[in-house]
Amino acid sequence: MLPPDGHVHSQFSWDARNVGAMRETCARAVALGLPSVAFTEHVDLTPFRAGFLVDEHGEFVVDGILRAPLPDADAYRESLDRCRAEFADLVVLSGREVGQPHPHAAELAALEPVDRVVGSLHCLWDGEAYAEPWLLTESRPAPDVFRDYLAEVCRMTTADFDTFAHIDYPVRSWPGEFDPADFEEELRTALRALASTQRCLEYNTRLPLHPTVLRWWVQEGGERLTFGSDAHHPGAVGHGLAEAGALARSVGFVPDRRQQDPWVRA
C-alpha cells in the first residue's frame, strides 16, 4: 500500500486557486490507491518577498511584498464534506500549512482546529524584509542561507504544529549538486530539535529528501514520519510516494494502526 499523502493543496490555497481542485484531487488519489489525503491549505501570515510569484499572483503583491489571503473557511469545509461523502473509501483530512508559525501564535490560536497542522519555513529576514531563500542567494552564498534556515527551524519548535515540512526547502534552488554532509552539524541539530519536541518530519517528494537526512532523523531520535507530494494540482497528488515509502521502510518506518496516521519506527 502507498503511504498517505499528508501535504496537498487545492483551490483554497492562494497559490493554487487557478489549478487546484479538491474533488479532482480526491478522484486521482482513489485511482492511485492512496489511503488518505490531507488538504493542508496555505496560511501565510508573514508578508515576504516572493520572487517568481510576483508575476503570477500580482494581485497579492504590493511593492514586491506578498500578502497572501487566508483560505475561505466556509467554502473549504463545504468542499471537504462533499468529498468525504463522495469518496467514502478515501480518508480525507482537513489541515493547514502554516508558514513561519512562531511569530503568529495569537492569530493561529483563533483559527478553527484541523486534523493536520504542517509547519513550514518559507522565508527569512534579510535586514529589510522577509524573503524566500532563493532571493537571498542573489546577494549571499547559498550555504550561508541554508545554515540560517536550519537555525530558524530550531527557533520554530516553540510554535504549535505537528509536522515540519520540507526541511530541504532552500535546496529547491540549489546551485549545483547538494551534499548534506556539508551541513551535517546544522541538519542534525535541527532534526534533534524537532525530534525532542515529538514532531513528525515530512518526507516531501517535490524534491525527494536525501536518504542521508532521513537516516540522521532516525539517529537523532525521530519516531514519526509523514509523506507529502506538496501537490498544487490533481495530477501531482501521490507523486513519488512509492519510492519514499520504500526508503522509509529501509530505515525502519512502518504504517501505524490507522492508514491516515504518520508512519512510526518499528
Sequence and secondary structure as in RCSB ss.txt:
>XXXX:A:sequence
MLPPDGHVHSQFSWDARNVGAMRETCARAVALGLPSVAFTEHVDLTPFRAGFLVDEHGEFVVDGILRAPLPDADA
YRESLDRCRAEFADLVVLSGREVGQPHPHAAELAALEPVDRVVGSLHCLWDGEAYAEPWLLTESRPAPDVFRDYL
AEVCRMTTADFDTFAHIDYPVRSWPGEFDPADFEEELRTALRALASTQRCLEYNTRLPLHPTVLRWWVQEGGERL
TFGSDAHHPGAVGHGLAEAGALARSVGFVPDRRQQDPWVRA
>XXXX:A:secstr
    EEEE  TTSTTTTTT  HHHHHHHHHHHT SEEEEEEEEE S EE TTHHHHTGGGEETTEE      HHH
HHHHHHHHHHH TTSEEEEEEEEES TT HHHHHTS   SEEEEE   EE SSSEE HHHHTTTS HHHHHHHHH
HHHHHHTTS  SEE  TTGGGGG SS   GGGGHHHHHHHHHHHHHTT EEEEESSS   HHHHHHHHHTT  EE
EEE  BSSGGGTTTTHHHHHHHHHHTTEE  SSTTS EEE 
